[in-house]
Amino acid sequence: MSAPRGSLNQGPPNQGPLNHGALAAAVRSGAPTLGTFIGTASPLAAEVCAAAGVDWVLLDLEHGGGGEEQVRDVVPAAGSYGVPTVVRVESAARIRMGRVLDAGAAGIMLPRLNTVDEAAEAVRHLRYPPAGDRGVATYNRACRFGLDPGALDRANSEVLGVVQIESAAAVGSAGPIAELDGVDVLFVGPRDLSHDLGVPGDLTAPPFTEALGQVLAAGRRYGKACGLLVTDGAAAARRLEQGWTFVAIGSDSTLLANAVGAEFGRARASAKPR
């Protein structure tokens, strides 16, 4: 006798890509999380990183190899392992952020915001009215294609807001930015910030380390997480000890390139000349 249609899938309903705001809740609680950037825009690379145990992946639409269409594939690829996707958008344009959120992003990273007014305007786009001005629709992934209209009521509290601090002006505004409702993470872009401070790539220069201290102090003052990008696990461990809690370790492409280079270098170093 054939089984009734649908009887093979009687488990709990799919929680959706935001998993009821699990990432946002963890970050707001002060729990440390580790992720990596997906610069190749490859859903397979995102899945590999998720399978390897990252807490989140960040699809980079500012400097990465893809566009909004990759959100469609990266979110479910990482989500199949219970790993949420944060998306760094190209700009703080309302329509860009709304499309990414509708596609199931668990959070938005906003690059190159220098003032509290810019940040306040940007985070409004993360929220539905009356708290913000995000466009409303239910036939998308964020609402499980109309099966979870209640996602609209939860979204304002479930979406993670990450504001990048990448300039001296942003460092000076770090406190007021951190104070904003809707800003969950102050995220330092080390290269951009070091260039803006006049010490390109020198992450030990006093102006850079002093700026990091200002950002970390602003986050602590207003109970917001602070994050930054590092090159490897050892550097991540040091930053976690300092109080940074939203830390990205490289990207899919840099981690792959470094691993390949290290293994081939090891093999060639031990090879005997013929």
Secondary structure in CASP SS format (residue, H / E / C, confidence):
PFRMAT SS
TARGET T0000
AUTHOR 0000-0000-0000
METHOD secondary structure of the structure
MODEL  1
M C 1.00
S C 1.00
A C 1.00
P C 1.00
R C 1.00
G C 1.00
S C 1.00
L C 1.00
N C 1.00
Q C 1.00
G C 1.00
P C 1.00
P C 1.00
N C 1.00
Q C 1.00
G C 1.00
P C 1.00
L C 1.00
N H 1.00
H H 1.00
G H 1.00
A H 1.00
L H 1.00
A H 1.00
A H 1.00
A H 1.00
V H 1.00
R H 1.00
S C 1.00
G C 1.00
A C 1.00
P C 1.00
T E 1.00
L E 1.00
G E 1.00
T E 1.00
F E 1.00
I E 1.00
G C 1.00
T C 1.00
A C 1.00
S C 1.00
P H 1.00
L H 1.00
A H 1.00
A H 1.00
E H 1.00
V H 1.00
C H 1.00
A H 1.00
A H 1.00
A H 1.00
G C 1.00
V C 1.00
D C 1.00
W E 1.00
V E 1.00
L E 1.00
L E 1.00
D E 1.00
L C 1.00
E C 1.00
H C 1.00
G C 1.00
G C 1.00
G C 1.00
G C 1.00
E H 1.00
E H 1.00
Q H 1.00
V H 1.00
R H 1.00
D H 1.00
V H 1.00
V H 1.00
P H 1.00
A H 1.00
A H 1.00
G H 1.00
S C 1.00
Y C 1.00
G C 1.00
V C 1.00
P C 1.00
T E 1.00
V E 1.00
V E 1.00
R E 1.00
V C 1.00
E C 1.00
S C 1.00
A C 1.00
A C 1.00
R H 1.00
I H 1.00
R H 1.00
M H 1.00
G H 1.00
R H 1.00
V H 1.00
L H 1.00
D H 1.00
A C 1.00
G C 1.00
A C 1.00
A C 1.00
G E 1.00
I E 1.00
M E 1.00
L E 1.00
P C 1.00
R C 1.00
L C 1.00
N C 1.00
T C 1.00
V H 1.00
D H 1.00
E H 1.00
A H 1.00
A H 1.00
E H 1.00
A H 1.00
V H 1.00
R H 1.00
H C 1.00
L C 1.00
R C 1.00
Y C 1.00
P C 1.00
P C 1.00
A C 1.00
G C 1.00
D C 1.00
R C 1.00
G C 1.00
V C 1.00
A C 1.00
T C 1.00
Y C 1.00
N C 1.00
R H 1.00
A H 1.00
C H 1.00
R H 1.00
F H 1.00
G H 1.00
L C 1.00
D C 1.00
P C 1.00
G C 1.00
A H 1.00
L H 1.00
D H 1.00
R H 1.00
A H 1.00
N H 1.00
S H 1.00
E H 1.00
V C 1.00
L E 1.00
G E 1.00
V E 1.00
V E 1.00
Q E 1.00
I E 1.00
E C 1.00
S C 1.00
A H 1.00
A H 1.00
A H 1.00
V H 1.00
G H 1.00
S C 1.00
A H 1.00
G H 1.00
P H 1.00
I H 1.00
A H 1.00
E H 1.00
L C 1.00
D C 1.00
G C 1.00
V C 1.00
D C 1.00
V E 1.00
L E 1.00
F E 1.00
V E 1.00
G C 1.00
P H 1.00
R H 1.00
D H 1.00
L H 1.00
S H 1.00
H H 1.00
D H 1.00
L C 1.00
G C 1.00
V C 1.00
P C 1.00
G C 1.00
D C 1.00
L C 1.00
T C 1.00
A C 1.00
P H 1.00
P H 1.00
F H 1.00
T H 1.00
E H 1.00
A H 1.00
L H 1.00
G H 1.00
Q H 1.00
V H 1.00
L H 1.00
A H 1.00
A H 1.00
G H 1.00
R H 1.00
R H 1.00
Y H 1.00
G C 1.00
K C 1.00
A E 1.00
C E 1.00
G E 1.00
L E 1.00
L E 1.00
V E 1.00
T C 1.00
D C 1.00
G H 1.00
A H 1.00
A H 1.00
A H 1.00
A H 1.00
R H 1.00
R H 1.00
L H 1.00
E H 1.00
Q H 1.00
G C 1.00
W C 1.00
T C 1.00
F E 1.00
V E 1.00
A E 1.00
I E 1.00
G E 1.00
S E 1.00
D H 1.00
S H 1.00
T H 1.00
L H 1.00
L H 1.00
A H 1.00
N H 1.00
A H 1.00
V H 1.00
G H 1.00
A H 1.00
E H 1.00
F H 1.00
G H 1.00
R H 1.00
A H 1.00
R H 1.00
A H 1.00
S H 1.00
A C 1.00
K C 1.00
P C 1.00
R C 1.00
END
